[in-house]
Amino acid sequence: MTTITTVRSQNTSVRDNPAYQAYLTLRIGFVVAPILFGLDKFTNLLTDWTAYLAPAIDRLVPGSASGAMLAVGVVEIVAGLVVAVRPKIGGYLVAAWLAGIITNLLLLGEHYDVALRDFGLLLAALALARLATAFQPTHDTDAA
């Protein structure tokens, strides 16, 4: 078995660590993107979000499709805020949320390209959660 050892000089700060830079990039991205997408559910400036809601899911949730999208927006904003405060938990929350979005898109039978993109984002969210264990102080509620 091969062991890889990283050698660092004593002058190197954590900010110069490529793994930390990747963590920071993912953390910022998963704070900003969910909040912006969540806010757009209230304005529909980017797209008509109801077009992405599978009829099977629309029948499960109470109210209208636009009401469901408003609830989705709230969840996305909360997910972004959780990533900002607790990236380990937030990374897993965003990954689970993306799994739900992927399922919805597959049920819709359209937008397979978006589902594939969201799968890549799901993997990135999982990477964020794992990297957060190395770069965030531990809390009692994070123990797992």
Stockholm file with secondary structure:
# STOCKHOLM 1.0

chainA/1-144         MTTITTVRSQNTSVRDNPAYQAYLTLRIGFVVAPILFGLDKFTNLLTDWTAYLAPAIDRLVPGSASGAMLAVGVVEIVAGLVVAVRPKIGGYLVAAWLAGIITNLLLLGEHYDVALRDFGLLLAALALARLATAFQPTHDTDAA
#=GR chainA/1-144 SS CCCCCCCCCTTCCGGGCHHHHHHHHHHHHHHHHHHHHHHHHHHCSSCCGGGGSCHHHHHHSSSCHHHHHHHHHHHHHHHHHHHHHCHHHHHHHHHHHHHHHHHHHHHHTCCHHHHHHHHHHHHHHHHHHHHHHHHSCCCGGGCC
#=GC SS_cons         CCCCCCCCCTTCCGGGCHHHHHHHHHHHHHHHHHHHHHHHHHHCSSCCGGGGSCHHHHHHSSSCHHHHHHHHHHHHHHHHHHHHHCHHHHHHHHHHHHHHHHHHHHHHTCCHHHHHHHHHHHHHHHHHHHHHHHHSCCCGGGCC
//
